[in-house]
Amino acid sequence: MRTLTPIVKKIISRFNEVSGTLIPEDSLKLPLLTHLISTYYRVKYQVPFKQTSLKNIANEYIDLISFIRLALEPFEKFLKKRLPNEEVILVAIYFGATLRRENKIESTVDIVCSSGIGTSKVLYNELQFRYPNVNFSTPMSVFKLKNSNTQNGKLIISTVSLKTEWDVPIIVVAPIPTKSQWKQIEKELIKLKIIKQPSSIITVSNLMDIISEYARISDPSGLEVALSKLISKDKYSTSLPIESEISIKEILSIDNIMITANTLINWEDAVYFAFAPLLKKKIVTKHYVDQIICSTKKYGSYMVIGNEVMLAHAKPTDGVKKVGMSLLVLKKPVSIYDQLTDQEKIVSVIIGLAPVNAVKHVQALSQLVELLQKPNWLKKIKTSSNPETIYENLL
């Protein structure tokens, strides 16, 4: 037990790191230690554990088991043997049960993306602005949703396609939803009785409709953002901890802004190019950029948030050393295949985001999202000839 205790701590720590979850060590240490003692003797004396239901568990929880396999490497090193699949699945059951116990989600609407960090934060801000009285979950990864105990959830809004069957409706939208997607969200919220009919409550949409009937709106996007903030009373920003107060000016310097007219570049090379300043400053590792490429290939172009802008990001545990941001303007746009629409999405601006946790970058990201919704501002960025001009327009 004395020998295995530090190994158990390593296993829990490694699992949290690779899965992006936060299982408290105390909640799992003793049961996992007890289980691994019996595992040790079964493996040492070659006593196989056979149960027919284990194969069904393996098929249903592929992601969980792959994370457990990685987390168990310290134990395998101690055993000097690779664990049989059955033993890995048994350990996965412990972790799965703990995740469901710890991750009790009481929100009415769950917000999901591949990592729970970047694009879903943009969507979360927008949803809170429009529907301040709806109980949205803080953004979560697909893995966390699959291994959570959802209690009050009536709807899932996701920036990536979800292949698993769920008991509640799923709406897949862009991080900055289109007008038709906003209508789809509102229709579903009304249908599920999460909100009342638009005519009986004040929303940004019906305010915009009324104003447009009696006046010409010169900046619709700016007005929509201002009305959203007024209605929501900035509920989201006031709930952030003090450490999150990092502005865009603090993390996006002139030397992190680039322009390229390279006609031979593809979208993968463009992403690496966008992160070149952050790699040079050792803000992120190469593995972090590799994960962005892998996620895009796996889930499609969900990081393209609209207006030909890509918010490139992965999980902090994928290789972020400190918070940072970069910006690349492509004079010759690139295209990324979108699995959801079976079409190519055009990208002319890539924003490289390096988040150290789930909240510290949110203020800078919120400022950036406000700017991205102003067509004139984005046009200036795309037509700029040097980083200095972009920096001036940005701030």
N, C-alpha and C positions, 0 to 999 in steps of 0.2 A: 504493500500500500504506500509506503514511504517513497518507493522508487517511481510508482505510477502517478502519484499526485501531481508533480510538476508537468508530467506528460499530458495529463488530463487538462490542465490549465492551458497548455500550448494548443491542444486540439480545439478547445472552445474558442480561444483567441484566433486561431487560423480560420475556423469556420466563419466567425464574424467578419473577418477580413475579406474572404473570398466571396461571401454571399451578400455582404452589405447590410447584414442584420446586427442587432445589438442584444444578444442573449446575455443576461447577467450571469457571471461565473457561479455565484452562490446557488442559483436555481437549478443548476445541472451537474455541478461538480461531484457531489456524493453519489447520486444514482449512476452517473456515467463511470465513476471509479469502480463502484461495485460490479457493474456489468463487465467492464474491461478485465477485471480479475478472472471472471469465469471464461471470458474470451481467450485470455492468455493461456489458460490450461487446456482449453479445447484445441487451440492451434498448436500448442506445444506437443500434445499427445495425439494429434491428428484425429480428433473426435468431431466428425462433421455434424453440423446443425441442419436438419432437413425439415422444412415445413412448406406445404404446397402454396400457401397464401403469400409467401415472400415474393414469388414471381409476379403476382398481381401488383404488389406494392412497388416493385422495381419498375414496372411499366407505367404506373401512375405518377410516380415522383422521380422522374429522371434527373431533373435539375438538382433536387435535394441530395440524391445519392452521389452525383458527380462532385458536389461540394464536400460531402462527407469523405469521399475517397481522398480528396486533396488534404482535408483536415487531419486525416488519420496517419499521414506520413510519419510523424514522430513516433507513433506507436509501432508502426511497421518497422521502423529503423531499430527500435528497441527489441522487437521480436526477431529481426533479421529474416523476416518472411513477409510475403505479400498476403494480405488477408483475403480469404475466399469471399465471393460476392454475397453469400448468405450472411456472413458476419458484418459486412459493411451495411447491409440493409437493416439488420437488427439495431445497429448504432443509429442509423437514420431515423428509426422509429422513435428513439429517445429525443432526438433533436426536433423532429416534426411535432411531437406532443408538446414539447417545451415552447416551440414557436407559437403554436395555436393558443397555449395558455397565456403567454406573454403578450402576443399581438392581438389584443381584443380591440377591434375597430368598431366604434359606436357611431360613425358618421352615416348620414343618409345617402350621400353620393360619394363614391370612391373615385379618386383621380389616380391614373396609372400611366407610367411610361417604362422604358426598358431599365432605367437606372434609378428613377425617383429623384433626380437632382436638377437637371437642366430644363428641358422643354416642358416638363410637367409643372415647373415653377411658374413659367410664363402663363400657362393655361390656368393655374390656380389663382394667380393674381387677377386675370381677366374674369374668371367666374365669380370671385369674391366681389369684384367691383360691380358686376351686373346683378348678382343675387346675394346681397349681404345677409339675408335672413335664412339662407340654406346652409345646412351643416355639411360642409365639404371635408373630406379627409385631407390631411397633409399628403402631398404627392408620395407615392410609394412605387417600388419596383414590381415587375410582374411576379418575381419570385416571392416577395413579401405578401402580395395579395393571395397567391396560391397557398401559402402556408400561414394564413391568418384566420382568426375566429371572427368573422363578420357577423354582427348582431342585428344592426338596424339598416343595413345597406339595401337600398331599393333600386340603385342605378350605378353603372360603372361608365365613366367617361375616360377614354384612353387615347394616347397619342400613337399607340402601336396596335397592330392587329393581334387579338387574343384568340388563340386556337382552342384553348380549353373550354369545355362546357361550363356555363354558369347558370344559376337559378334566377338571375336578374338580367334585365336588358343591358346591352352594351352599345355605346355610341363611340365610334372611332372618328376623331377629328384632328385637324392640324393644331399645333400649339397656339397659334393665333387663328381661331376658327373663321371660316368664310361666312358670309351672310346666310347662305343656305344651311350651314352647319349650326349657326346660332339658332335659326328657326327650328332645326331638328331637336336641339337641346331643350329649347323652351317648350316645344310641343310635348316632349317626353316628360318634362318636369310637371307640366299641367296634367297630362294623362295619369301620372302616378300620384297626383294630388300633393306633390311636394311644394308647389306654388299654386296660387289661385290664377284665374283667368287674367290675362294682361290688362283687360279693361278695368279690373277692380283694384289693381295695385300700380304704384309708380315704378316703372322700369326705364332703363336707358332707351330701349327700343321704342316704346310708345311716346316718350318725351321727344326723341328725335323725329318721329313721324309727325307729331303735332307742330313742332317748330318749323319743319320743312314746308308745312302747308301755308304758313303765314310769313315766312322770311327766307331769303336766299342765304344758305350756309356756305361761307367761303372756305372754311376748314372743317369738314365733317368729322375727320378723325380726331382732330384736336378737341372739338366740342364733345364728342363721344367720351373721350378720356376724362375731360373735366366734369361732365355729368356723372360718370361712373364714380369718380372720387367723391363728389358731393353726396351722392346717394349712400355710398358705403361708409362715409365719414372716415375714410382711410383706415378702416378696421384692421386690415392686414398689417400695415406698416407699424401701427402702434403696438402690436403684439410681438414684434421682433425683439430679441435681446439686444443690449447695447453693442455687443461685439459685432453685430451685423452691419453697423453703420459705416460701410465702406462705399464711397461714391465711385462713379465711373472714372472720374479724373484721377483717382488714386491708383487704379489698376490698369488703365490703358494709356500708356505713354506714347509719345511720337514714334519712338524706335520700335514700338510693337505694331505699328501701322504700315502696311505694304500695298503696293500696286504692281500688278503684272499684266503684260500684254502677250504672254507666251501662248502661241496658238496650238502647241503640241501637248499641252498639259491635260491630264484627265482628272476626274474628281478625286481619286485617291491621292495623286501627287499634289493636288490643290490643298487638300487637308493637311498634308505634311508641310507644305509651304507656309500655310497659315499659322502653324504652330512653331515654325523655325525660331522666332524670337524667344518663345517660352522654353524651347528645348535648349537654346544657347545659354539662357540665364538659369537653367536647371530648375525652372518652376514646375515642369512636368518631365516625365521620362518618355522614352520612345514607346514603351509598352502602353502608355496611356493613349497615344495617338493610334497605335495598332488596334486597341480596343474600340476606338471610335469607328475605324474602318470595318471591323468585324461586326459591330452592332448595326451599322448601316446595311451591310450585306445580308444580315440575318433578318432585320425587321423592316427594311426598306427606308425610304427617304423621310422618316418622321422628324428628323432634325431640320429639315427645310421648313421654316416657320411661316413662310409667305413672302411675297414681294421679292422673290429670288434671293432670299437671305437664308443662310444655313447657320444654325447655332450648334457648333460642333462641341461635343462634351461626352464624358464617360463618368464613371463613379470615382470619387476621391481616392478610394483604395486601389484604383487601377494605376496609380503612379503620379499623384499630385503632391508636390512638396510644399507649395504655398499658393495662396489665391492669386490669380492672374487672368489677363484677357488680352487677346490680339485681334487684329482686323485685317483682312485681305480683300482688296478689290480686284476682281478679274475683268479686265477689259474685253477678253474673249471668254464669255460664260461657258461653264461646263454643265453636263446633265447627269442626273442620278435617276436610276429606275425606281419607280414607286410601285410596290407590290399591291397596295390598296386599290389604286386606280388603273394599274397595268399601263402606266404612261411614264414618260420621262419628265422629271422636274428640272427646270433650269436654275442654276445657281450663279450669281454674279458677285455676291458678297459673302465671305465666310468669317464668322465671329468665333474665335477660339476661346472657350471658357475653361478655366481651371479652378473648380470649387474645392475648398478644403473640408467643407462640411455642408449640411443641408441649408444653412441660413446665411452664412457670412457674406456671400456674394449677391444676396437678393436685392439690396438697394441699388447697386450698380446695374443689375439686370433689369430692374423695374424702370430705371431711367432710360436704358437702352431701348426697351420695348416701347416706351412712349414715343421716342424719336422715330423708331421704325414704322410706326403707324402714321407718320406724316409723309405723304408722297413727295412733297417738295424737298424735304430734308434728305430723303433717300436718293432722290435724283441728283442732288448736289454731290453726295458721296460717290455715286457711280461715275460722275463726269469729272471728278477732281483729278488733277494731274500730278499732285504731290501729297505726301503724308501731312505736311504742315496745314494745307487747306482743309483736309479731312479733320484734323485735330481741332482746328478753329470751329468748324461747323458742328463737331461732336459736342463741344463744351459750350 
